[in-house]
Amino acid sequence: MEETTTPSPDYVKGFNEGYVLTKDSRDLAEKLASAKGNGERLQGFRDGHKEYILERIREQRERTFTKPSPDKTKDKGHDRDR
């Protein structure tokens, strides 16, 4: 059985800041995420930063692999004799 723990308020605050800042200003978030330190808020920031990036990668992959092929949609619903 897996034991669940509740993250500290500092970790959660850092996570949310990292996620939102990466969304709004990726370059600045990259610099802050690479800062030295190991506090809970900084670790949360790094995890939030990483989560946002991973979500964007997953979305891009889904779009790439679920695009209909041009052959299937090219003439759908149209007569070729026209």
N, C-alpha and C positions, 0 to 999 in steps of 0.2 A: 504494500500500500504506500502510495506516494504522500509525503508530508508537504503540506502547503504552508508557506510563510507569507506574511503580509509585508510588502516593502515599506521602508521608512518614508515618512513624509518628504525628507530631503531627497531621497532617491526618486520618488514620483515627480517632485518638482523639477529635478534635473532632467528626467526622462522627457517630460512634456516640453521643457525648454529646448532640449536637443532636437526633438521631432519638429517642432514649429520653426525653429531657427533654420534647420536644414531645408525645410520647405520654402522659407522666405529668402534666405541668404546662405546658400550652400557653401560659398567660399569662406565666409566668416565661421560657419559651423565647423568646417574642416579644421580650421586653425585652432578653435577652442577645443575640439575633440582630441587634438593631438597634444594638448597641454599636459605637462607633467603633474602628477598628483594621483591620489587614490581615494579621495573622499567619496562618500556615498552620492552626493549631488553630482560630482563630476562623472562618476561611473554611470549614474542614471542618464546624464547628458550624452555620454558616449553610446549607451544602449539605445536611446531615443533617436540619435543620429543614424545609427546602424539600421534600426527598424524602418525608418523612413526610406532609406536607400534600398533596402531589401524589398519593401512593398512596391516601389517603382519598378524594380527589376522584374518582380513577379507579374505586374500589370503589363509590362512590355512583352514578356514572354507569352502571356495569354493572348494578347493582340496578335502577335506574330504567328502563333500556332493555330489560332482559330479563324484567321482570315480565309474567306472562301477563295478557292482558286479561280483565276480569271476565266477558265474554260467553262466553269459551272454557272457563272453569273453573266457572262458576256451577252448571250442572246436569249436570256430567260424571258419568256413571255412575248417574244417577238417572232414574227414569221421571217424566214430567211428569203422569201421570194419578193419581198417589198423592196 
